[in-house]
Amino acid sequence: MARLGTDDLQWAIQRRLEDVFARLGEKFGDLTGRVETSIRPNVSFDEVGGLKSAKAMLRGFAHALTNPDLYGQWGIAPPRGVLLYGPPGTGKSMLARALATESGAIFYHLKLMNLTSKFGANTGELLQEVFRIAAGEGRAVLFLDEADALSLEHLLPPPQAREASARLVAALCEKLDALEPSARVLVLAATSRTDALDSGLITPGRLDRLVEVTLPDAAAQEEILELIRTGAERAAGRALFAPVDYQKILPVMGGMTGADVSEIIRRALEEKVHQVASGREAAPVTTEDLLDAIDAYKRVRGVVEKIRYGQYL
């Protein structure tokens, strides 16, 4: 019998997962935008700007997937779970995907806010099914995005939320406790609200490796901006930016996340699109263009905050 090549094997796994999740959707409901899988994730740690400490820690955890026997040689079991915590937009999802890329693992992205909003307390049964699937398909990074959604406080009044959340967390902890090293599954959870997490999730043997994902400092912001700039120019096949004066840019970007930096660059490039679409010439993006984009973004962000706290309602 002919052996399958790497591409054929990955295609077979992809088809099998699609079939399994289609059947799961028939049982629970549409999973689109709630559970996503990637057989060959394509984000590397080199594409994540800044976050040197977080990247170094996660690279170390890759051994739990690629060489779990190494832990046994030292009389211990590999870690089962990691908690990424820090402000929104700092790159937690990219780090999780990069870990899957680094370890050659299938990436399962569970968007818990979307899942719990649809399935409520019944999310626990679905999580157990996904754990079972991941453990049976080889190396896996199982990413629980917005883990604070397990509190169910966005769905139910406090007393009911606490009771339903306790059952949901118990179901998740049961699967974490049952993971065998041979399964080669590493669970990553991410949150920007550690206060909303059940303490049972971070007890030893569960999500007990804590990795802080911090706001970028000026050097990290420069690195992020350069990565996004070169990525945009690679996609366009040409130079899009004039030399950037970081001494002017960085002082006005204090407190901004990687997601903020990405949005600022997108807005500066979008302005060039508008210029060309209206029949005008568009020069490469300059430092002044970026400063204008930063100023406009700050105004929009201020409006969003006012809407969030009901000041425009």
Secondary structure, 3 states (H helix, E strand, C coil): CCCCCHHHHHHHHHHHHHHHHHHHHHHHCCCCCCEEEECCCCCCHHHCCCCHHHHHHHHHHCHHHHCCHHHHCCCCCCCCEEEEECCCCCCHHHHHHHHHHHHCCEEEEEEHHHHHHHHHHHHHHHHHHHHHHHHCCCCEEEEEECHHHHHCCCCCCHHHHHHHHHHHHHHHHHHHHHCCHHHCEEEEEEECCHHHCCHHHHCCCCCCEEEECCCCCHHHHHHHHHHHHHHHHHHHCCCCECCCCHHHHHHHHCCCCHHHHHHHHHHHHHHHHHHHHCCCCCCCECHHHHHHHHHHHHHHHHHHHHHHCCCCC
